[in-house]
Amino acid sequence: MKIVAKFLSSFVLAGLLSLSHMTVQAKELPDFTELAEKQGPTVVNISVTQVMSGNGQGSFPGMPNDEALNELFRRFGLPTPGMPGGPQQDFKSQSLGSGFIISADGYVLTNAHVVSEADEVIVKLSDKREFKAKIVGFDRRTDVALLKIDANGLPKVNIGDPNQLKVGEWVAAIGSPFGLENTMTAGIVSAKGRALPQENFVPFIQTDVAINPGNSGGPLFNLKGEVVGINSQIYSRSGGSMGLSFSIPIDVAMDIANQLKAGGKISRGWLGIAIQEMSKELAESFGLKNTAGALIAGIEKSSPAEKAGLEPGDVIVKFDGKVIASSNDLPRVVAATKPGKTVQAEIMRKGSLKTISVTVGDLPVERDEVVTGNKGNVKPDQNKLGLGLRELSPQQKKKLNGRNGLLVVDSQGISAQVGIRRGDVILALNNTEVQSLEQFSKQIQAIPAGKNIALLIQRGENTLYVPLKMPDNK
């Protein structure tokens, strides 16, 4: 009995020590209740409606038309379950996302991939009020979009400094995963400055916060209640959270938002080079001691790099005072440099360190990369079709093999009803190729009300004819 008593005494003591340890640990865990109460009202639910052409039955037999799945498919460039697969007719596709208020007068930040294909965007506040949002603009390269709703006196977020974040620091997300509004999840910062495939301009914040379809565009908070990022992407094999989520640093997003608000032109630095990662074998062949830096594999003619005297085979190890540890670092550093600024680039050339002055150029804008909702040569109320149009830039014409066209920057009325949307390019009217905005406007004015016309549209890599009936001249 003594042995048993001694054992039980030891067991009780161990249990008490364990409970004491758990109590100490519990005290060290952060309390997110205040953050949820104060910041919850600054987060919004975004409902997106897109008019699509197709049969609405889907090209995936047996797959349900699920909003969260549709959002996930679109984000990764996959055909959605609602893609054409039968008799052609228009139908509405709906998806959900998140966003947050950055100013009391109704400016809202979200992801570009949430709203870029939208025909209608509805912003729902935490107090259940709903507003039809105007897309001020979006930038595909950083996946940032700016919306505006007609409201004042709104609760807004506090902007933090993502550069002060530390790996292992607690963070929290608020959003609408799978449509469940104002849901909070928490975790830690897993890594900083993470580069992802095809995403060279954003130094992502990696976390293990549970992010799911519908969270896209929502805020990432630090424990001070400050926004440090926009939740943008996840790595997943199942479509749900696997503990790998990626957020756009808020300083990157705010810079884009301010440029969109100011007029829509996004300025990024540009060198005009093709780069590749340095491998151990390449470093050895170039006589280098390590694999640090970005290897120049090619240089465009008449580019800033060529004018500065950079050559294929050079390895950029420092740019404008910033160390280039790998090739992934260079695009972000160059893009963040103001066009026209002359900087010093340190390079390794044939085993020797050299310093070259480079005047940074302005990165050419590709078609549909940046779209603004309020920047058209023709406003929607200035033509009978309800189209806001803009002539193509030289770079955009190059993408169309030199063809002329008109970029759709806004679509309302009859044009929106037949499925024409922002980002489309009008190539021809009734088989007459578009030569200029003036020529197109004159053609439209000359067509009588009630007459059927056909517009040839370029959408992505595809072309299609869109028929519509001319409305009354009112």
Summary of the structure (lengths in Angstrom):
residues: 474
radius of gyration: 26.5
end to end distance: 101.2
largest distance: 107.6
contacts: 1530
relative contact order: 0.09
helix: 23%
strand: 36%
